Amino acid sequence: MQIHLLETVRLSNQSLRIMASALEENAINPVPLLVQAGIAPDIINNVQGEITCAQELLFQQYFTDKTRNIPGLWMRTGLRYRVMSYGPLGLAVLAASNVTEGLHVLGAFQGLTFSLMYYEVEMEDDQAVALTAHDHDVPASLREFHQERALGSVTMFLNDMQPPQFPLVRIESTLQRAAGWQGCDALLGAPVIFGAKTTRWIFKKGAGDLPLPMASPLLEETYSSLCKKLVATASVQNSFVSHVLDLLVRSGRGFPSAAEVAAQLHVSERTLHRRLESNNTSFGKLLDRIRYDRALDLLNKSTLTIEKIADMLGFSETSSFTRAFKRWSGVSPQQHRMK
């Protein structure tokens, strides 16, 4: 997560649900905190819900305030963050060829994480040898939470890259804790050194070259492309337009209708069209933009037939897709592939 993306990029609600679950298990009702953060309480029951980065950060603050006196809770909460919790980013990481490439993918799309920590891959002889976490951008009131949660979440992220346990030499943390605090060495599977100058996960020799279980160049390119588009929506000045684009980008097979998008944004369809028009665009133009981008990805990076691509993009007939693509690019899908 990055400061300049707080209001425009939307995140999966998985982090929110993880924190809400931790609260409930400690007899703390998460609903008042959700309301304070401007989040509809029923979102924690929606496995596909989304919130803004700003809402995520605000809820983190309320979560921190409520749980500050429960030792070890933040680290244990971090253990619940699995790589798939990060949506397209997690998939892009797992599809990379090896640990080093996967961590570079993580570094390229940090705006899609649930943290303001900045992660840097340490390299030696073209191989990742450590992962460093910096908290310069984290508000002072949240630094301890982010650092402690990272002990669990980053370790689990690495474990998912090399199940069941990533080969670590040790973990160094800037936190001031007693040696063996909360049984962390056994819990995290590596010695933890507290009071360090920088927070780091130091790898065993050769770990950077280890292949990833889902390694696939095509999948990595596909999910990395989706990550780029999710971050790119943040460049749209108007957050309402950004949210519409985001919903279209995140759609799977086909695309939602204007009425369905309006419902997800809690406005009427008429209001949706009016607000888009006031920003010199329309639902049709935004849909065309995303359809064209996705069509280019599928034509350039897959061997799918034109008929299958048309179906995946929500066209009822291949001829309709061909006409639309020619309107977008000046050539037919077949001609584009022959270039």
Disulfide bonds with the S-S distance in Angstrom:
none
